[in-house]
Amino acid sequence: MPSVIKRIFALLCVFVTCFLLVTFLKTWNTDGAFLHVFSRWFKHDPRENESEKFTPSKKSVLNLSDVEIISRLNQEYARLTHAVVPSVVSIDTAGIQLQQQTDLFGRSRIRSYPTLGQGSGVIVSKEGHVITNHHVISGKQQMRVTVHGSKTYNATLIGEDSLLDIAILKIDSNETFKPLKLGDSSQVEVGQLVFAIGNPFGLGETVTQGIISAKERSLSDTQRDLFQTDAAINPGNSGGPLVNLTGEIIGINVAIFSVDKTNPSFQGVGFSIPSNDVREALEQIIQRGKPIRGYLGVRMRDLDVWVRKDLGYEGAIGSAIYMITPKSPAEKAGLKPGDIILKYNQEEIISTGQLISLVQRSKIDVPAKIQIWRKGEIIEIEATIRESSPIQNQNDASRLTDHEMNLGILNMIGLQVRNLSGIETRRGFHGVVVTRIAPNGMTTGLLQPGDLIMAVNQTEINDSKQFYMNLMESAPVGESVIYLIRNGQPLRVTLPKI
């Protein structure tokens, strides 16, 4: 028995010796850590209750005098922001959208859904006039404006320019507001510093800084000559101002370029409407309640292979005339079908959409210089531009003509409508908007200008031509049921048989 105990003790000694040897070898290069391990076994380490020595720096690595220029810029940026931000507002909108739904039995119903939106704006008068984007308030019947300091007001739509994507609101208050000045966008240079202010993602007042990256950018045929900037612009910035170093508005932020169309976000490319274009629209809306559009009286076609072949034209620019409206400025100026418009007021024409935009932006009753190609000759012509009326909307591909509609029925109905703009359509609306009610027509007292008509007799409406066709089919034989939105409320109006 004693021999067994001796053997167990010997094995235990060997095990302990091996363990200590391995531990010693592993901690050989740890500056005494091996001894420290054993000291913690036998006695308490007094440093465990001692505070760590910590000496922070009490002096900046540089004085302001060492970075004097940057310091002054920093102060001036803050001063500019402090001066500009009180004039920028957040806009919350609400409306109702009608949608047609079909149940399992094939029955159609018109259902209404509330819609909400957010955007930005800028105060441009002491009375509280606010500039924003048309697409911010399009289709919305309720608008609330939140000013600097979080005070909220109701707002009224004064007028809108869907082509330019500008809307003018008036804050419902007799208070005096702090406006910003509209600057001269013709003096803007590529590379100059700018600041974008707005309400991105509903976060509230936000300021971003950048430069003018480019000028005369185009998002569509009808919206050209935009400023491009790398100042961060995100959803919710729409309608906010782009300002220069003196706090003047040189643009209204309108769009961003984003690869992800479903969840757009800033990619370093934003666009703003130049302030000179905004000023012109503002003055027209304030004075007349609507923008003034130029009218020439031509139907145009882009130069495709067949047009070039038919006319024998081999040039690189231009847009071809295929119809002249009788008694229009175009007819009086001597323009003819088959002419190709090469230049309009010295600007080369590269597409029909561009020409239409130039005509619509022209000054009324002022001669426009037009260069045309006619059977191999270059001819200079002057045409005095007139103001466009709704029936002369040359940008509406489905505009009614004598050959397309029965004018007798239309006169009895006494109703004019327009198609929705591209921006209104992209925001989910469909239908047509009432623009005029004839005094003695069958719709007098039943429909109003501004009504959004979405369906006729349970048939969803997509454009003016479809609307008139459906109405003319039903009006002579029976009552016509119109589904519409008025002031945010869905309505059902029954028109009598003609």
BADOLUM-690272 format. One line per field, with one value per residue (C-alpha): residue number from 1; x negated, z negated, y negated; residue in three letters. Coordinates in steps of 0.2 Angstrom, whole numbers, plus 5000, padded with zeros to 4 digits. Example, Ala and Ser with C-alpha at 12.3 -4.5 7.8 and 13.67 -1.06 7.14 Angstrom:
<atoms>
num	(1; 2)
east	(4938; 4932)
up	(4961; 4964)
north	(5022; 5005)
residu	(ALA; SER)
</atoms>
This chain:
<atoms>
num	(1; 2; 3; 4; 5; 6; 7; 8; 9; 10; 11; 12; 13; 14; 15; 16; 17; 18; 19; 20; 21; 22; 23; 24; 25; 26; 27; 28; 29; 30; 31; 32; 33; 34; 35; 36; 37; 38; 39; 40; 41; 42; 43; 44; 45; 46; 47; 48; 49; 50; 51; 52; 53; 54; 55; 56; 57; 58; 59; 60; 61; 62; 63; 64; 65; 66; 67; 68; 69; 70; 71; 72; 73; 74; 75; 76; 77; 78; 79; 80; 81; 82; 83; 84; 85; 86; 87; 88; 89; 90; 91; 92; 93; 94; 95; 96; 97; 98; 99; 100; 101; 102; 103; 104; 105; 106; 107; 108; 109; 110; 111; 112; 113; 114; 115; 116; 117; 118; 119; 120; 121; 122; 123; 124; 125; 126; 127; 128; 129; 130; 131; 132; 133; 134; 135; 136; 137; 138; 139; 140; 141; 142; 143; 144; 145; 146; 147; 148; 149; 150; 151; 152; 153; 154; 155; 156; 157; 158; 159; 160; 161; 162; 163; 164; 165; 166; 167; 168; 169; 170; 171; 172; 173; 174; 175; 176; 177; 178; 179; 180; 181; 182; 183; 184; 185; 186; 187; 188; 189; 190; 191; 192; 193; 194; 195; 196; 197; 198; 199; 200; 201; 202; 203; 204; 205; 206; 207; 208; 209; 210; 211; 212; 213; 214; 215; 216; 217; 218; 219; 220; 221; 222; 223; 224; 225; 226; 227; 228; 229; 230; 231; 232; 233; 234; 235; 236; 237; 238; 239; 240; 241; 242; 243; 244; 245; 246; 247; 248; 249; 250; 251; 252; 253; 254; 255; 256; 257; 258; 259; 260; 261; 262; 263; 264; 265; 266; 267; 268; 269; 270; 271; 272; 273; 274; 275; 276; 277; 278; 279; 280; 281; 282; 283; 284; 285; 286; 287; 288; 289; 290; 291; 292; 293; 294; 295; 296; 297; 298; 299; 300; 301; 302; 303; 304; 305; 306; 307; 308; 309; 310; 311; 312; 313; 314; 315; 316; 317; 318; 319; 320; 321; 322; 323; 324; 325; 326; 327; 328; 329; 330; 331; 332; 333; 334; 335; 336; 337; 338; 339; 340; 341; 342; 343; 344; 345; 346; 347; 348; 349; 350; 351; 352; 353; 354; 355; 356; 357; 358; 359; 360; 361; 362; 363; 364; 365; 366; 367; 368; 369; 370; 371; 372; 373; 374; 375; 376; 377; 378; 379; 380; 381; 382; 383; 384; 385; 386; 387; 388; 389; 390; 391; 392; 393; 394; 395; 396; 397; 398; 399; 400; 401; 402; 403; 404; 405; 406; 407; 408; 409; 410; 411; 412; 413; 414; 415; 416; 417; 418; 419; 420; 421; 422; 423; 424; 425; 426; 427; 428; 429; 430; 431; 432; 433; 434; 435; 436; 437; 438; 439; 440; 441; 442; 443; 444; 445; 446; 447; 448; 449; 450; 451; 452; 453; 454; 455; 456; 457; 458; 459; 460; 461; 462; 463; 464; 465; 466; 467; 468; 469; 470; 471; 472; 473; 474; 475; 476; 477; 478; 479; 480; 481; 482; 483; 484; 485; 486; 487; 488; 489; 490; 491; 492; 493; 494; 495; 496; 497; 498)
east	(5000; 4986; 4978; 4995; 4995; 4977; 4981; 4996; 4986; 4972; 4985; 4992; 4975; 4971; 4987; 4985; 4967; 4972; 4986; 4974; 4961; 4973; 4980; 4963; 4958; 4974; 4971; 4952; 4953; 4967; 4956; 4959; 4977; 4974; 4969; 4984; 4995; 4989; 4989; 5008; 5010; 5002; 5006; 5017; 5012; 5013; 5015; 5032; 5040; 5029; 5036; 5028; 5016; 5024; 5018; 5029; 5023; 5029; 5022; 5028; 5015; 5018; 5023; 5037; 5023; 5015; 5030; 5037; 5045; 5054; 5060; 5067; 5076; 5083; 5090; 5097; 5105; 5114; 5119; 5126; 5136; 5143; 5149; 5157; 5165; 5179; 5186; 5187; 5202; 5208; 5224; 5235; 5249; 5264; 5277; 5288; 5285; 5298; 5295; 5306; 5307; 5315; 5322; 5323; 5340; 5333; 5341; 5331; 5331; 5322; 5313; 5305; 5288; 5280; 5263; 5249; 5234; 5219; 5209; 5200; 5203; 5196; 5204; 5202; 5214; 5217; 5236; 5231; 5230; 5221; 5212; 5212; 5213; 5229; 5226; 5226; 5244; 5251; 5267; 5267; 5281; 5274; 5257; 5249; 5233; 5221; 5210; 5194; 5198; 5210; 5225; 5238; 5250; 5263; 5259; 5269; 5263; 5262; 5257; 5246; 5235; 5234; 5223; 5209; 5214; 5217; 5232; 5236; 5244; 5250; 5248; 5265; 5260; 5259; 5241; 5226; 5214; 5195; 5193; 5177; 5173; 5173; 5156; 5150; 5147; 5139; 5124; 5122; 5105; 5100; 5089; 5097; 5102; 5120; 5131; 5146; 5159; 5174; 5183; 5176; 5185; 5196; 5181; 5183; 5172; 5156; 5142; 5130; 5116; 5108; 5105; 5113; 5108; 5115; 5128; 5141; 5145; 5161; 5173; 5186; 5190; 5201; 5189; 5172; 5158; 5158; 5143; 5134; 5126; 5117; 5125; 5134; 5153; 5164; 5183; 5191; 5179; 5190; 5196; 5182; 5170; 5153; 5144; 5128; 5115; 5126; 5142; 5150; 5161; 5153; 5163; 5177; 5172; 5183; 5175; 5161; 5152; 5154; 5150; 5163; 5180; 5190; 5180; 5171; 5157; 5143; 5130; 5120; 5131; 5146; 5155; 5163; 5174; 5165; 5172; 5175; 5187; 5195; 5197; 5205; 5218; 5220; 5224; 5237; 5246; 5246; 5253; 5265; 5266; 5259; 5243; 5243; 5239; 5234; 5244; 5237; 5250; 5240; 5240; 5223; 5214; 5196; 5184; 5185; 5179; 5196; 5198; 5181; 5184; 5201; 5194; 5177; 5168; 5151; 5147; 5143; 5155; 5173; 5191; 5203; 5220; 5234; 5249; 5253; 5268; 5279; 5277; 5263; 5246; 5238; 5250; 5248; 5229; 5229; 5224; 5230; 5232; 5215; 5205; 5191; 5188; 5169; 5167; 5179; 5173; 5155; 5156; 5154; 5168; 5164; 5181; 5200; 5201; 5187; 5196; 5213; 5204; 5196; 5212; 5222; 5209; 5209; 5214; 5232; 5234; 5216; 5209; 5199; 5185; 5187; 5175; 5182; 5177; 5189; 5185; 5166; 5167; 5163; 5176; 5178; 5195; 5203; 5219; 5228; 5231; 5249; 5255; 5260; 5278; 5282; 5289; 5273; 5262; 5249; 5241; 5256; 5255; 5273; 5280; 5297; 5300; 5315; 5313; 5311; 5326; 5344; 5344; 5362; 5362; 5347; 5355; 5370; 5360; 5350; 5335; 5316; 5303; 5285; 5274; 5263; 5245; 5231; 5227; 5246; 5246; 5230; 5237; 5251; 5265; 5276; 5290; 5293; 5294; 5309; 5302; 5318; 5337; 5348; 5361; 5376; 5369; 5377; 5363; 5366; 5368; 5363; 5345; 5332; 5315; 5301; 5312; 5302; 5313; 5307; 5321; 5336; 5350; 5338; 5325; 5308; 5302; 5284; 5284; 5296; 5299; 5306; 5316; 5325; 5328; 5336; 5346; 5352; 5357; 5368; 5375; 5387; 5394; 5395; 5388; 5369; 5362; 5345; 5334; 5322; 5312; 5316; 5307; 5300; 5317; 5324; 5340; 5352; 5361; 5375; 5376; 5393; 5397; 5394)
up	(5000; 4996; 5013; 5022; 5013; 5018; 5036; 5036; 5028; 5040; 5055; 5047; 5046; 5064; 5069; 5059; 5065; 5084; 5081; 5073; 5087; 5101; 5093; 5090; 5108; 5115; 5104; 5106; 5117; 5107; 5095; 5079; 5083; 5077; 5059; 5059; 5062; 5047; 5036; 5040; 5032; 5016; 5013; 5018; 5032; 5025; 5043; 5045; 5035; 5042; 5055; 5072; 5076; 5089; 5095; 5109; 5120; 5115; 5130; 5148; 5160; 5170; 5166; 5176; 5182; 5190; 5201; 5203; 5220; 5216; 5199; 5208; 5221; 5206; 5198; 5215; 5219; 5202; 5204; 5222; 5215; 5200; 5213; 5225; 5216; 5208; 5226; 5230; 5226; 5225; 5234; 5229; 5241; 5241; 5254; 5260; 5275; 5283; 5290; 5300; 5293; 5299; 5288; 5291; 5300; 5312; 5304; 5304; 5290; 5287; 5271; 5263; 5254; 5244; 5250; 5241; 5247; 5241; 5249; 5246; 5251; 5250; 5245; 5258; 5251; 5235; 5237; 5237; 5255; 5256; 5271; 5272; 5285; 5294; 5291; 5272; 5272; 5288; 5284; 5266; 5258; 5241; 5239; 5222; 5221; 5207; 5205; 5195; 5177; 5180; 5182; 5194; 5206; 5219; 5237; 5252; 5270; 5280; 5297; 5305; 5320; 5323; 5338; 5327; 5312; 5301; 5290; 5279; 5262; 5250; 5232; 5223; 5211; 5210; 5202; 5210; 5216; 5221; 5239; 5249; 5265; 5282; 5290; 5308; 5314; 5330; 5319; 5312; 5317; 5316; 5301; 5290; 5272; 5268; 5254; 5255; 5240; 5238; 5229; 5234; 5228; 5217; 5205; 5205; 5209; 5218; 5226; 5239; 5248; 5265; 5282; 5299; 5308; 5325; 5333; 5347; 5342; 5348; 5339; 5353; 5369; 5359; 5345; 5351; 5345; 5327; 5316; 5310; 5293; 5281; 5266; 5258; 5263; 5257; 5257; 5248; 5254; 5269; 5270; 5258; 5264; 5271; 5264; 5268; 5256; 5253; 5249; 5266; 5274; 5290; 5292; 5285; 5282; 5293; 5295; 5292; 5302; 5294; 5301; 5289; 5295; 5281; 5267; 5274; 5265; 5268; 5280; 5282; 5295; 5292; 5303; 5300; 5310; 5314; 5304; 5320; 5326; 5309; 5308; 5325; 5320; 5303; 5310; 5323; 5309; 5297; 5310; 5320; 5309; 5323; 5333; 5351; 5365; 5382; 5397; 5415; 5423; 5431; 5429; 5430; 5432; 5428; 5442; 5444; 5459; 5468; 5465; 5472; 5487; 5491; 5490; 5497; 5482; 5477; 5463; 5445; 5436; 5437; 5434; 5449; 5450; 5456; 5452; 5451; 5440; 5450; 5445; 5434; 5432; 5442; 5457; 5456; 5456; 5472; 5464; 5474; 5472; 5477; 5470; 5458; 5443; 5441; 5428; 5417; 5410; 5415; 5405; 5416; 5415; 5412; 5407; 5408; 5389; 5388; 5401; 5392; 5376; 5384; 5392; 5376; 5366; 5379; 5375; 5381; 5396; 5399; 5416; 5416; 5429; 5437; 5449; 5460; 5474; 5489; 5504; 5502; 5498; 5481; 5477; 5463; 5457; 5442; 5433; 5420; 5406; 5398; 5381; 5381; 5375; 5369; 5385; 5394; 5383; 5396; 5384; 5382; 5394; 5392; 5395; 5403; 5421; 5432; 5440; 5423; 5413; 5416; 5412; 5410; 5396; 5388; 5389; 5380; 5367; 5365; 5356; 5359; 5351; 5351; 5350; 5334; 5335; 5334; 5316; 5311; 5320; 5311; 5294; 5297; 5304; 5319; 5328; 5335; 5327; 5331; 5337; 5343; 5341; 5355; 5347; 5356; 5357; 5349; 5336; 5329; 5311; 5310; 5314; 5310; 5317; 5307; 5305; 5308; 5318; 5316; 5323; 5334; 5332; 5322; 5336; 5330; 5340; 5346; 5357; 5365; 5381; 5371; 5360; 5374; 5384; 5368; 5365; 5382; 5383; 5368; 5368; 5383; 5376; 5357; 5341; 5339; 5322; 5319; 5304; 5299; 5285; 5280; 5266; 5259; 5259; 5270; 5279; 5291; 5303; 5315; 5331; 5340; 5357; 5371)
north	(5000; 4987; 4991; 4987; 4970; 4967; 4970; 4959; 4945; 4947; 4946; 4930; 4922; 4926; 4918; 4902; 4901; 4903; 4890; 4877; 4880; 4877; 4862; 4855; 4858; 4849; 4834; 4833; 4817; 4808; 4798; 4806; 4811; 4828; 4822; 4811; 4825; 4834; 4818; 4816; 4834; 4830; 4811; 4797; 4785; 4768; 4760; 4768; 4754; 4740; 4727; 4727; 4713; 4701; 4684; 4676; 4662; 4645; 4636; 4636; 4642; 4626; 4608; 4600; 4588; 4603; 4607; 4589; 4591; 4607; 4600; 4585; 4597; 4607; 4591; 4585; 4602; 4601; 4583; 4587; 4602; 4592; 4579; 4591; 4605; 4594; 4592; 4610; 4620; 4638; 4643; 4657; 4662; 4673; 4679; 4693; 4704; 4714; 4732; 4744; 4761; 4777; 4790; 4809; 4807; 4794; 4779; 4763; 4751; 4734; 4733; 4718; 4719; 4705; 4699; 4690; 4681; 4670; 4657; 4640; 4622; 4605; 4589; 4575; 4561; 4553; 4558; 4576; 4582; 4598; 4606; 4625; 4638; 4642; 4661; 4658; 4652; 4660; 4669; 4663; 4653; 4650; 4641; 4636; 4626; 4627; 4612; 4610; 4612; 4626; 4615; 4622; 4613; 4619; 4613; 4610; 4613; 4597; 4605; 4618; 4621; 4639; 4638; 4629; 4639; 4623; 4619; 4604; 4605; 4592; 4594; 4591; 4578; 4559; 4560; 4553; 4566; 4565; 4568; 4572; 4563; 4571; 4569; 4568; 4586; 4579; 4574; 4592; 4600; 4618; 4621; 4608; 4613; 4616; 4621; 4632; 4630; 4641; 4655; 4672; 4687; 4676; 4673; 4654; 4640; 4647; 4637; 4645; 4637; 4640; 4632; 4629; 4645; 4640; 4629; 4632; 4650; 4658; 4671; 4670; 4661; 4649; 4646; 4640; 4628; 4635; 4632; 4648; 4648; 4660; 4652; 4666; 4666; 4680; 4685; 4671; 4657; 4654; 4636; 4630; 4616; 4617; 4601; 4592; 4585; 4569; 4579; 4576; 4590; 4595; 4611; 4621; 4640; 4651; 4668; 4680; 4693; 4710; 4728; 4735; 4728; 4737; 4730; 4715; 4707; 4694; 4700; 4684; 4677; 4665; 4653; 4636; 4624; 4608; 4593; 4582; 4595; 4596; 4577; 4576; 4590; 4582; 4565; 4572; 4582; 4567; 4556; 4567; 4583; 4594; 4596; 4588; 4600; 4595; 4602; 4604; 4615; 4630; 4649; 4656; 4672; 4678; 4681; 4700; 4710; 4709; 4690; 4687; 4698; 4690; 4672; 4676; 4668; 4674; 4661; 4666; 4654; 4649; 4653; 4655; 4647; 4658; 4647; 4628; 4622; 4609; 4591; 4595; 4586; 4599; 4597; 4578; 4579; 4590; 4607; 4622; 4641; 4649; 4635; 4640; 4628; 4627; 4613; 4604; 4587; 4593; 4609; 4625; 4637; 4655; 4662; 4658; 4657; 4644; 4633; 4634; 4629; 4614; 4608; 4610; 4600; 4586; 4569; 4565; 4553; 4552; 4558; 4574; 4577; 4594; 4602; 4615; 4627; 4628; 4639; 4636; 4617; 4609; 4596; 4583; 4580; 4570; 4575; 4565; 4577; 4577; 4583; 4601; 4606; 4623; 4629; 4624; 4634; 4640; 4652; 4663; 4677; 4681; 4664; 4664; 4659; 4657; 4674; 4683; 4677; 4673; 4654; 4653; 4665; 4657; 4639; 4646; 4654; 4638; 4645; 4644; 4655; 4657; 4673; 4675; 4669; 4682; 4677; 4680; 4697; 4702; 4698; 4711; 4701; 4705; 4696; 4678; 4661; 4650; 4633; 4624; 4625; 4617; 4605; 4614; 4632; 4647; 4648; 4631; 4632; 4650; 4649; 4636; 4631; 4641; 4657; 4672; 4684; 4702; 4713; 4712; 4725; 4736; 4735; 4728; 4713; 4711; 4696; 4682; 4692; 4707; 4696; 4687; 4703; 4711; 4696; 4694; 4712; 4711; 4694; 4695; 4712; 4709; 4702; 4702; 4705; 4696; 4701; 4687; 4679; 4661; 4652; 4669; 4677; 4691; 4687; 4695; 4684; 4689; 4679; 4679; 4686; 4673)
residu	(MET; PRO; SER; VAL; ILE; LYS; ARG; ILE; PHE; ALA; LEU; LEU; CYS; VAL; PHE; VAL; THR; CYS; PHE; LEU; LEU; VAL; THR; PHE; LEU; LYS; THR; TRP; ASN; THR; ASP; GLY; ALA; PHE; LEU; HIS; VAL; PHE; SER; ARG; TRP; PHE; LYS; HIS; ASP; PRO; ARG; GLU; ASN; GLU; SER; GLU; LYS; PHE; THR; PRO; SER; LYS; LYS; SER; VAL; LEU; ASN; LEU; SER; ASP; VAL; GLU; ILE; ILE; SER; ARG; LEU; ASN; GLN; GLU; TYR; ALA; ARG; LEU; THR; HIS; ALA; VAL; VAL; PRO; SER; VAL; VAL; SER; ILE; ASP; THR; ALA; GLY; ILE; GLN; LEU; GLN; GLN; GLN; THR; ASP; LEU; PHE; GLY; ARG; SER; ARG; ILE; ARG; SER; TYR; PRO; THR; LEU; GLY; GLN; GLY; SER; GLY; VAL; ILE; VAL; SER; LYS; GLU; GLY; HIS; VAL; ILE; THR; ASN; HIS; HIS; VAL; ILE; SER; GLY; LYS; GLN; GLN; MET; ARG; VAL; THR; VAL; HIS; GLY; SER; LYS; THR; TYR; ASN; ALA; THR; LEU; ILE; GLY; GLU; ASP; SER; LEU; LEU; ASP; ILE; ALA; ILE; LEU; LYS; ILE; ASP; SER; ASN; GLU; THR; PHE; LYS; PRO; LEU; LYS; LEU; GLY; ASP; SER; SER; GLN; VAL; GLU; VAL; GLY; GLN; LEU; VAL; PHE; ALA; ILE; GLY; ASN; PRO; PHE; GLY; LEU; GLY; GLU; THR; VAL; THR; GLN; GLY; ILE; ILE; SER; ALA; LYS; GLU; ARG; SER; LEU; SER; ASP; THR; GLN; ARG; ASP; LEU; PHE; GLN; THR; ASP; ALA; ALA; ILE; ASN; PRO; GLY; ASN; SER; GLY; GLY; PRO; LEU; VAL; ASN; LEU; THR; GLY; GLU; ILE; ILE; GLY; ILE; ASN; VAL; ALA; ILE; PHE; SER; VAL; ASP; LYS; THR; ASN; PRO; SER; PHE; GLN; GLY; VAL; GLY; PHE; SER; ILE; PRO; SER; ASN; ASP; VAL; ARG; GLU; ALA; LEU; GLU; GLN; ILE; ILE; GLN; ARG; GLY; LYS; PRO; ILE; ARG; GLY; TYR; LEU; GLY; VAL; ARG; MET; ARG; ASP; LEU; ASP; VAL; TRP; VAL; ARG; LYS; ASP; LEU; GLY; TYR; GLU; GLY; ALA; ILE; GLY; SER; ALA; ILE; TYR; MET; ILE; THR; PRO; LYS; SER; PRO; ALA; GLU; LYS; ALA; GLY; LEU; LYS; PRO; GLY; ASP; ILE; ILE; LEU; LYS; TYR; ASN; GLN; GLU; GLU; ILE; ILE; SER; THR; GLY; GLN; LEU; ILE; SER; LEU; VAL; GLN; ARG; SER; LYS; ILE; ASP; VAL; PRO; ALA; LYS; ILE; GLN; ILE; TRP; ARG; LYS; GLY; GLU; ILE; ILE; GLU; ILE; GLU; ALA; THR; ILE; ARG; GLU; SER; SER; PRO; ILE; GLN; ASN; GLN; ASN; ASP; ALA; SER; ARG; LEU; THR; ASP; HIS; GLU; MET; ASN; LEU; GLY; ILE; LEU; ASN; MET; ILE; GLY; LEU; GLN; VAL; ARG; ASN; LEU; SER; GLY; ILE; GLU; THR; ARG; ARG; GLY; PHE; HIS; GLY; VAL; VAL; VAL; THR; ARG; ILE; ALA; PRO; ASN; GLY; MET; THR; THR; GLY; LEU; LEU; GLN; PRO; GLY; ASP; LEU; ILE; MET; ALA; VAL; ASN; GLN; THR; GLU; ILE; ASN; ASP; SER; LYS; GLN; PHE; TYR; MET; ASN; LEU; MET; GLU; SER; ALA; PRO; VAL; GLY; GLU; SER; VAL; ILE; TYR; LEU; ILE; ARG; ASN; GLY; GLN; PRO; LEU; ARG; VAL; THR; LEU; PRO; LYS; ILE)
</atoms>
